[in-house]
């Protein structure tokens, strides 16, 4: 009896040590991405959580495509849905040029505690969440040097050019 009480805390601490199980999901173009393995180590990542059952999320594909073309931040979509039939009916399918993970069992959604759509989560290269937004307009500043430095844990000192831009606006 005494042995099991000594082993149990060791086993529990091993399970809860911050090493979450990887999540492997298919992408829209039949590849497989494994979280957190796909996170680049040289740039922050934005996870864009969308609901495939809500046609309003279709309208976000084009702005996300534009953001994904910028190289400062890696953008990955995570699409929750309940029925595979809708995949053939996505009107913006040709616009999905960024990785779009398909999450019918809501594994990534549960991992990040997403309760509404759309949700945008800004991650450091180590996978730590540093910001969350619910409107796409609030995501654009995450591409600025100030946010990039924040993702790497560095302080950003504004240049004279940055200060002049603030005065002009």
N, C-alpha and C positions, 0 to 999 in steps of 0.2 A: 504494500500500500504506500509506503513511504517513497519507494522508487518512482511510482507513477506521479506523485505530486511534485517530485523534483523534475521529471521529464516534461510534464505538461506546460509549465511556464516557459521552458526553453522552446518547445514546439510552437506555442502561441506567439512568442516574440519573433520567431523565425518567419511566421506567416504574416505578421503585421509590421514587418520591418521596412515598409515603404517600397517594396519591390512588387508592384502591381503586375498582374498577369498581362502579357501582351494581348492585343486584340487584333486579329487578322480579319480584314474585310475585303470583299471584292470591290473593284471600282467599276464605274459606268462602262469603261472600255475593256472589261474582263481581265484586268490585272489584279494582283493582290497587294494591298498595303498592310503592313503590320505596325500598329502603334505600340510603343514609341519609336520603333526602329527607323521609320521613314523620316523622322525629324532631322533636318539638316543641322550640322554642328556649327555652321558658319553664318547662320542668319536666323532671325525669329520666324515663327510660323503663325498664320491665322487659320483657325478652324472655323469654317462657316457652316453652322448647323441649319439645315433647311427641312421643311416638311413637304414631302412629295404629294401628300393628300390635300395640300393647300395651294391652289393655282396661283395665288399671289406670289409665292416663292419663285415661280417661273420668271417673273419680271426681274428678279435679282440676278439671274444668270449673266446677263449682258454686263451690268456694272462689275460683277465679280470677275468676268473675263478681262475687263479692262485693268482691274487691279492685279490680276494674276500675271499680266504681261510685264509688270514692273518687277525688277530683280532684287529690290531691297528686302522683301519679305516673301516667304514661301506660303502660298495659299492652297488650302485643301478644303473641299466641300465634304460635308457629311450629311447624307440624305436619309431621313427616316420615312418609311412608307409602310403600308399594310398589305398591298396587293401588287404583285409583279406586273400585272396587266398594264398599269399606268406607265411603265418604263417605255413601252412602244409608242405612247401617245405624248411624250414630252415634246412640246412645240419648239423648245429651244435646245434640243439635243445637239444640234450641230454647233451650238455656241459653247458647249461644255468642253473647253480645251485645257482645263486645269483638272488635277486629280479630284474625282468625286467618289468618295467611299459610300457604298450602299449599306445602310444599317437597319434592316428590317426588324431585328431583335433588340434594337436600341442599346447596344453594348457601349458605344462611345457616348451616347446621350446620357446613359446612367453614370458612366465613369466621370463625366464632367458636370453632372447635376443640371442638365439643360431641362428647363421646364416650359420654355416658350420659343416660338420660332418667328423670325429668324433670330439666332444668337451667334454672335461673333466672339471668339476667344483668342486673345493674343498670348502666345507662348514664347518663353525664352528658348534659346537653343537646347537647354537642358530639359525642356518640357514643363517648366513652372508657369502657371497662369499669372499674368501681371495685369490684365485688363479684360473687361467683358463689356460688350455693347449689344444693343438690340435694333439699332438703325444703321444702315450701311453708310450714311453720311458721317457717322462717328468713327468709322474704320479708316478713312483716308489719312487722318493725322498719324496713324501708326506707321506710316511709310516715311515719316520725317526723321532727320538725324537725331532729334531729341529722343524719340521713342526707340530708335535703333540702339542708341547708346544705353538707354534704360534697360533694354532686353539683355544687354551684355553686362549689366551691373556697373556701368561707367557713368560718370557725370559728364553732362554735355555743356560745354561752354559756347555760348552763342558768339558767332563771328560778327564783325561789323556789318557785313552784308545782311545777316539775319536780323540784326537790330534795325537796320534801315528799312527792311521789308515790313517789319512790324509798325514802324512809324507811318509808312505809306498807306497801310491798310486800315 
